[in-house]
Amino acid sequence: MATETRFAYRPLSIDHVQAWAELYAAILVADADDDILGEDDLAEEFADPRSDFARGSMAVYDGAAMVAYCILYLRNTAEPVHEMRQSGGVHPDYRNLGIGSQLIEWSQQAALDLHNERFGDKPVALGGHSLAKNTSAGALFAHRDYLPSRWFHQMTRDLSSDIAPLAAPDGVGIVGFSEDRSADALLIRNEAFRDHWQPDDMTQQSWAFHIGSRTFRPDYSFVAYLDGKPAGLLLAHEYEAYNRAKSVRDLYIPQIGTRRMARRRGIASALVARALTAAKADGFDTATLDVDADSPTGAVGLYERLGFVARDTKILYRKLLRA
């Protein structure tokens, strides 16, 4: 990768997580992005089993200051394509210097190297998200032959308004998440998303990372059973850095899913209502989630009926690196 002598390129290190957090915050402000993470949140990323920071990350330094970064995330399957992801950004004071283009070039070669090691000659694609309103990021992807492939809405529910009570459907029992329900929850999560776009089963290792996160909130996470069989799931997280920045207490809901055999019974709606009611009772101000705009289960309409409103949209830009 060609570099200017002014800048140093090396993998992200947990020893430099403070510099990463400062860079991340500056990028969010410049891009009017609400995906706020603190230093502790970013430090946890180094334990994510989907990542390989030694070979799948790159940070750019101007002296001691980190001015750009890029991270690759692998997936657990290459059927039919290994859909890898990249995440990154450039400090607003260092844009239009070619750094972003260089990082995309690096990411494509690094993605191929990591993919070849895991999946050999199977097809591989690389994708990256940016806010729809961030036209400069979209143009950077487009210049490198990435195509807009999927749209995801970020939706928020104001908990100051009334939450309509929803009883569990007949034959359905909803219980709080607990360690002895973890295997049932993983079964639900994997089956629920297998018919969604780009499905990827979560491994035991990835699941342990997810529910072991400092942000996970089991008190607002629930598992539904239909006639005694695992049927639906809602997981909740809370990001303290977001709360501080926005002067609110927000419940983030990253996973809501229902197994195919239990759909169209109102289970997902009942799970969301249960979580919102519990969060409101404990002083949360808002609840937030992300949803595929073209979800095959009609999730956008479900969340709108429950009072969620779209506040932003992210676009996934995708490039097939090898067919």
Summary of the structure (lengths in Angstrom):
residues: 323
radius of gyration: 20.2
end to end distance: 23.7
largest distance: 67.4
contacts: 1005
relative contact order: 0.16
helix: 37%
strand: 30%
